[in-house]
Amino acid sequence: MMEAEYRFVCGSCEYECISGIGVEKGPHFSKAAMVCNRCEEIDTFAVPNPGAMVDLPTGSTVCKTCGSSDQLVVWDGLTCPHCKKRMKAVGTNTKTARPFKYW
């Protein structure tokens, strides 16, 4: 998964998702927030880097909802896949460790 993930909410159609933004480059592959144009869902996928010598695991660039791989495009981090209006990030990074509370 991506290092930073946020909860996104569309004010128009109420669609919600938890995702990162953009592409995180690694030595052999990158992790990218992508949207499937077939089922209109956002998720994080592993994408091979040009010239990488390591093969990705089977099914790493396949939509988990509909099983399609040809409809995946990098998500711009703003556009709702359902109504095409603006989404906004709500709150802080969902992966941030929360401090322990005694009360």
C-alpha positions as CSV (number, residue, x, y, z in Angstrom):
1,M,0.0,0.0,0.0
2,M,1.0,3.6,-0.3
3,E,2.7,5.4,2.5
4,A,0.0,8.1,2.9
5,E,-3.7,7.4,2.4
6,Y,-6.6,9.7,2.9
7,R,-10.4,9.4,3.1
8,F,-11.9,11.1,0.0
9,V,-15.5,12.1,-0.1
10,C,-17.5,13.5,-3.1
11,G,-19.9,16.3,-2.0
12,S,-22.1,15.7,-5.0
13,C,-22.8,11.9,-5.1
14,E,-21.5,10.9,-1.6
15,Y,-19.0,8.4,-3.1
16,E,-16.2,7.6,-0.5
17,C,-12.9,5.9,-0.8
18,I,-9.5,5.6,1.0
19,S,-6.6,6.1,-1.3
20,G,-3.2,7.7,-1.8
21,I,-2.5,10.4,-4.3
22,G,-0.3,10.1,-7.4
23,V,2.5,7.6,-7.9
24,E,5.1,6.5,-5.4
25,K,8.3,5.4,-7.3
26,G,10.2,2.3,-6.1
27,P,13.3,0.6,-7.5
28,H,11.5,-2.1,-9.4
29,F,7.9,-1.0,-9.5
30,S,5.7,2.0,-8.5
31,K,2.5,2.1,-6.5
32,A,-0.2,4.2,-8.1
33,A,-3.7,5.3,-7.2
34,M,-5.7,4.3,-10.2
35,V,-9.4,4.4,-11.2
36,C,-11.1,1.6,-13.1
37,N,-13.3,3.2,-15.8
38,R,-15.4,0.0,-16.0
39,C,-16.6,-0.3,-12.4
40,E,-15.7,3.3,-11.3
41,E,-13.7,2.3,-8.2
42,I,-10.4,3.7,-6.9
43,D,-7.6,1.5,-5.5
44,T,-3.8,1.3,-5.3
45,F,-2.0,-0.9,-7.8
46,A,1.6,-1.9,-8.5
47,V,2.9,-0.8,-11.9
48,P,6.3,-2.0,-13.3
49,N,9.0,0.6,-13.9
50,P,10.5,0.8,-17.4
51,G,13.5,-1.6,-17.5
52,A,12.7,-3.4,-14.3
53,M,14.2,-6.8,-13.9
54,V,11.6,-8.1,-11.4
55,D,8.2,-9.5,-12.5
56,L,5.2,-8.3,-10.6
57,P,2.9,-10.8,-8.9
58,T,0.1,-12.1,-11.0
59,G,-3.0,-10.0,-10.7
60,S,-1.3,-7.0,-9.2
61,T,-2.6,-4.7,-12.0
62,V,-6.1,-6.1,-12.1
63,C,-9.2,-4.3,-10.6
64,K,-10.3,-6.2,-7.5
65,T,-14.0,-5.4,-8.2
66,C,-14.5,-6.3,-11.9
67,G,-11.3,-8.2,-12.8
68,S,-10.4,-5.8,-15.7
69,S,-6.9,-4.6,-16.4
70,D,-7.4,-2.6,-19.6
71,Q,-9.7,0.0,-18.0
72,L,-7.2,1.2,-15.3
73,V,-5.9,4.8,-15.5
74,V,-3.9,6.8,-13.0
75,W,-6.3,8.8,-10.8
76,D,-5.8,12.6,-10.6
77,G,-6.7,12.7,-6.9
78,L,-9.6,15.1,-7.5
79,T,-12.2,13.8,-9.9
80,C,-15.0,11.5,-8.6
81,P,-15.2,8.4,-10.8
82,H,-19.0,8.3,-10.5
83,C,-20.2,11.9,-11.2
84,K,-16.9,13.5,-12.5
85,K,-17.1,16.3,-9.9
86,R,-14.5,17.3,-7.3
87,M,-13.7,15.1,-4.3
88,K,-11.9,16.3,-1.2
89,A,-9.7,14.7,1.3
90,V,-11.3,14.5,4.8
91,G,-9.1,14.3,7.9
92,T,-5.5,13.3,8.2
93,N,-3.4,10.4,6.9
94,T,-5.3,7.2,7.8
95,K,-2.0,5.3,8.4
96,T,-0.7,7.8,11.0
97,A,-0.2,6.1,14.4
98,R,-2.6,7.6,16.9
99,P,-1.3,8.3,20.4
100,F,-2.6,6.1,23.2
101,K,-5.2,7.8,25.4
102,Y,-5.5,7.1,29.1
103,W,-9.0,8.6,29.5
